[in-house]
Amino acid sequence: MSLDYLLCPPGGNPGGRQTYTYKTNTSWPGGFNNGFDGFSNFENRQSGASLNLEADITLTFSEAFRGTQKRVGSGEVSIPAGVKPGSKIRVKGRGQLDPYTKKRGDLYLKVEIQSHSFFQFDGENLLCEVPITPDEAVLGTSIEVPTPDGMVNVNIPAGIRSGQSLRLRGKGWPKAKSGGRTDQLVRVTITVPKDISAIEKECYEKIKANRTFNPRSHLQSISL
């Protein structure tokens, strides 16, 4: 089965104006009846001579990242690595049959990707959030961060602010057309402990007594 991966914008319509919603037990040409595990909203969008069909396909984050095989009707479809939400995969010759020319249109699979517990999309890149402690933010440190390839060591510079992002080049989402990978962004969040030991409290008290930094000094000049 030949495939063309099309980077169509989300909401793109390869067909036309009239919409026919697929229902269970509806029989379609080419063996497309009751065979759409993981598919929904199966539609025939016709305009003039268009014989194209469209269906939604839901993938896990891992399936979309690595690529996978999915059964469509009576055949297998290769999902290329690096498909994005809203992109479309064209399956040639799996559309409606023209009763006069005996030619078939194409099937367009619109990609939906299940959310991940740690990674999310930030444009073309992957984004994750990693917590650090106040002392790690002040002094800097080295931490382990999950990537699609496994754990990597990331240097946290001294003085980093909560909400700042560090870039891991080439650790992001696969580039479906050009090859290679995008970047992974690591957003740092400074997390304050709820419970501290007596020694930790004593250290914080010493820091408070000897602190030279005042983050609210600029507020003295504010007035109506």
URRA-V381178 format. One record per pair of residues at least 6 apart in sequence whose ideal C-beta (glycine too) atoms are under 6 Angstrom apart, sorted by the first residue. I is the first residue (numbers start at 1). J is the second residue. Records with the same first field share a line. If there is no record, write none. Layout:
# URRA-V381178
I = J + J
This chain:
# URRA-V381178
1 = 75
2 = 92
3 = 78
4 = 90
5 = 80 + 89 + 176
6 = 88 + 90
7 = 87
8 = 88
10 = 86
14 = 52 + 108
15 = 45 + 50 + 52
16 = 45 + 46 + 47 + 50
17 = 47
18 = 46
19 = 43 + 45
20 = 44
22 = 42
27 = 33
29 = 97
30 = 94
31 = 73 + 74
32 = 73
35 = 73
38 = 58
39 = 55 + 57
40 = 56
41 = 56
42 = 55
43 = 54
44 = 53
45 = 54
51 = 95 + 96 + 98 + 105
52 = 95 + 105 + 106
53 = 95 + 107
54 = 108
55 = 109
56 = 110 + 112
57 = 109
58 = 112
59 = 113
60 = 114
61 = 116
64 = 83 + 113
66 = 81
67 = 79 + 80 + 81
68 = 79
69 = 76 + 78
70 = 77 + 79
77 = 91
80 = 176
81 = 174
82 = 174 + 176
83 = 111
85 = 113
87 = 111
88 = 108 + 110
89 = 109
90 = 106 + 108
91 = 107
92 = 106
93 = 104
94 = 107
95 = 104 + 105 + 106 + 107
96 = 105
97 = 104
118 = 128
119 = 126 + 128
120 = 127
122 = 185
124 = 182
125 = 172 + 182 + 183 + 185
126 = 172 + 173 + 184
127 = 185
128 = 186
129 = 187 + 189
130 = 145 + 186
131 = 189 + 191
132 = 188
134 = 190
137 = 160 + 190
139 = 158
140 = 156 + 157 + 158
141 = 156
142 = 153 + 155
143 = 154
144 = 151
145 = 152 + 154 + 186
147 = 171 + 184
160 = 188
162 = 189 + 190
164 = 188
165 = 185 + 187
166 = 186
167 = 183 + 185
168 = 184
169 = 183
170 = 181
171 = 184
172 = 181 + 182 + 183 + 184
173 = 182
174 = 181
